[in-house]
Amino acid sequence: MKAKLSSIIEVQAPVAVKTEEPKKKPECYGVFCLTYDLKAEEETKSWKKLINIAVSGAAGMISNHLLFKLASGEVFGPDQPIALKLLGSERSIQALEGVAMELEDSLFPLLREVSIGIDPYEVFQDAEWALLIGAKPRGPGMERAGLLDINGQIFAEQGKALNAVASRNVKVIVVGNPCNTNALICLKNAPDIPAKNFHALTRLDENRAKCQLALKAGVFYDQVSNMTIWGNHSTTQVPDFLNAKISGIPVKEVIKDTKWLEEEFTEKVQKRGGVLIQKWGRSSAASTAVSIVDAIRSLVTPTPEGDWFSSGVYTTGNPYGIAEDIVFSMPCRSKGDGDYELVKDVIFDDYLWNRIKKTEAELLAEKKCVAHLTGEGIAVCDLPGDTMLPGEM
């Protein structure tokens, strides 16, 4: 009987046992593929909910400075864990892996996830902040109209991706140039996301203007407030010395050299990036990264009483009489909730308003130049002048 039972056991087919593959996060990198249970970790019980930050052009020089500031807690705070979602291209994917390796080796406790990819529809999934840095630089002999078209196509596609997969309240900061019109293209291709959530970076221009005023007045730059950059991130931009203050006093009462303010100061701010390239052969990647940090912090930190900051935002409904339906740098205040309101208590004189109208005309012409990318018909490119971007030669 025992032998018979043994025989029966030997001929039975083994029962197939299904084993599930361990789940991995899509496109995650290295140690960041591990799952962290924040609730179970005693040291993280006071941390906030993880936020997703997408960065395009993540293998570039600006990102090389920015990503480590984000991961360190410098931007969103020492109790705010983050996930970095890094977008590159087929050409930059190896470099992107190198970036992820450096982040891995830096042991940032707040950096809980890193994912890399080349498809914005995957990388932008659930993004709550999108920092759009990647863009083609203007090459030798390239007309500004050509740059608008090439980069406009990138930002049209990224706008569609954000519209499809990002958080409905995603905050978007466009850095890739020409950033004002790229931001307009992006928001027009993302109709389900509030237009107010899109920003073009003009904070570096504001920082440069504060520095020049401080140097001229012989004070430290923390004494300069209420600085506005009006208009386009180009050499038509308008650094506003009429409303700015030094130690709480209007600039024109501290610096009485009107000729310097109208000519030398304005030109120094407009062309600072180009001068920097001449000096050491590189663009201002580090200071741009700092200005992105400043721009984000201005939205997540309450604006000091009586002060404001500059950002390129959607003009529809603005109180100044600036043309609607473009992205134009204007003075903003925030309660620290990621949103902002436009400042109403500003003054204009003829000099300031005439400069504003000039940069407005440039942006309206750029808008016509990309009509095919914003769903507004056939593009007609008749730019008022081939102005340079601040970092161009």
Salt bridges, closest charged atoms under 4 A:
GLU41 OE2 - ARG112 NH2 3.39
GLU42 OE2 - LYS45 NZ 2.86
GLU74 OE2 - LYS69 NZ 3.61
ASP79 OD1 - LYS48 NZ 3.82
GLU113 OE2 - LYS25 NZ 3.28
ASP149 OD1 - HIS372 NE2 2.80
ASP205 OD2 - HIS233 ND1 2.70
GLU206 OE2 - ARG203 NE 3.63
GLU206 OE2 - LYS210 NZ 3.11
GLU263 OE1 - LYS259 NZ 3.01
GLU264 OE2 - LYS268 NZ 3.60
GLU267 OE2 - LYS271 NZ 3.67
ASP325 OD1 - LYS188 NZ 2.75
ASP325 OD2 - LYS367 NZ 2.80
ASP339 OD1 - LYS196 NZ 3.34
ASP345 OD1 - ARG333 NH2 3.45
GLU360 OE1 - LYS357 NZ 2.76
GLU366 OE2 - ARG144 NH2 2.62
GLU376 OE2 - LYS188 NZ 3.45
ASP386 OD2 - ARG138 NH2 2.72
GLU392 OE1 - ARG138 NH1 3.06
